């Protein structure tokens, strides 16, 4: 299960770190997010910023996910698992 932490008390985002090492090709994954209804911002080889379902996300190539717009660790984990599931089920292997 991924680890979820709220980086600082004043921060309004949560950091989710996958329990397995990931090396994501973000340029390949960006169209999957777009097709799923997310609005893409920055897309680079290091990070994708995207928005959807009332949340803001930053996904890094190592699988770390920053999520803004959630109110609890459980909600952050649920949102992260949805993103990870979407990407792993649709990505080319």
C-alpha positions as CSV (number, residue, x, y, z in Angstrom):
1,X,0.0,0.0,0.0
2,X,1.4,3.4,-0.9
3,X,2.6,5.7,1.9
4,X,0.6,9.0,2.3
5,X,1.9,12.0,4.3
6,X,0.8,15.6,4.6
7,X,4.2,17.4,4.2
8,X,3.5,20.3,6.5
9,X,0.7,21.5,8.7
10,X,0.3,24.7,6.7
11,X,0.3,22.8,3.4
12,X,-3.0,21.9,1.7
13,X,-1.6,18.9,-0.3
14,X,-0.7,15.3,0.4
15,X,2.3,13.4,-0.9
16,X,1.8,9.8,-1.9
17,X,4.8,7.6,-2.4
18,X,4.3,4.2,-4.1
19,X,5.4,1.1,-2.2
20,X,7.1,-0.2,-5.3
21,X,9.9,1.5,-7.3
22,X,8.4,3.1,-10.4
23,X,10.0,4.5,-13.5
24,X,7.2,6.2,-15.5
25,X,7.4,7.4,-19.0
26,X,5.3,10.5,-18.4
27,X,5.1,11.6,-22.0
28,X,3.5,8.2,-22.8
29,X,1.1,8.5,-19.8
30,X,-0.1,12.0,-20.5
31,X,-2.6,11.0,-23.2
32,X,-4.1,8.4,-21.0
33,X,-4.8,11.0,-18.3
34,X,-6.3,13.3,-21.0
35,X,-8.5,10.5,-22.4
36,X,-9.8,9.9,-18.9
37,X,-11.0,13.4,-18.6
38,X,-8.1,15.1,-16.7
39,X,-7.0,18.6,-17.9
40,X,-3.2,18.6,-18.4
41,X,-1.0,21.4,-17.4
42,X,2.8,21.0,-17.5
43,X,4.0,17.8,-19.2
44,X,7.7,17.0,-19.0
45,X,9.9,14.0,-18.7
46,X,10.1,14.6,-14.9
47,X,6.5,15.7,-14.0
48,X,2.9,15.9,-15.2
49,X,0.6,18.5,-13.6
50,X,-3.1,17.8,-14.2
51,X,-6.5,18.7,-12.8
52,X,-9.7,16.7,-12.5
53,X,-12.5,15.6,-10.1
54,X,-11.9,18.6,-7.9
55,X,-8.3,17.9,-7.3
56,X,-4.9,19.1,-8.5
57,X,-2.2,16.5,-9.1
58,X,1.6,16.5,-9.8
59,X,2.9,13.1,-10.9
60,X,6.6,12.5,-11.0
61,X,8.5,9.9,-13.0
62,X,9.4,8.0,-9.8
63,X,5.7,7.5,-9.1
64,X,5.5,10.1,-6.3
65,X,2.1,11.9,-6.5
66,X,1.3,15.3,-4.9
67,X,-2.5,15.8,-4.5
68,X,-4.2,19.1,-3.6
69,X,-8.0,19.2,-2.9
70,X,-8.3,16.3,-0.5
71,X,-9.1,16.5,3.2
72,X,-7.6,13.4,4.7
73,X,-5.0,10.7,4.3
74,X,-7.7,8.2,3.3
75,X,-9.0,10.5,0.6
76,X,-5.5,11.1,-0.7
77,X,-4.9,7.3,-0.8
78,X,-8.1,6.7,-2.6
79,X,-7.3,9.4,-5.2
80,X,-3.8,8.1,-5.7
81,X,-4.9,4.5,-6.1
82,X,-7.4,5.6,-8.8
83,X,-4.6,7.3,-10.8
84,X,-2.2,4.5,-10.3
85,X,-4.8,2.0,-11.4
86,X,-5.7,4.0,-14.5
87,X,-2.1,4.3,-15.5
88,X,-1.1,0.7,-14.9
89,X,-4.2,-0.7,-16.6
90,X,-3.8,1.4,-19.8
91,X,0.0,1.8,-20.1
92,X,1.9,-0.2,-22.7
93,X,4.1,-2.9,-21.1
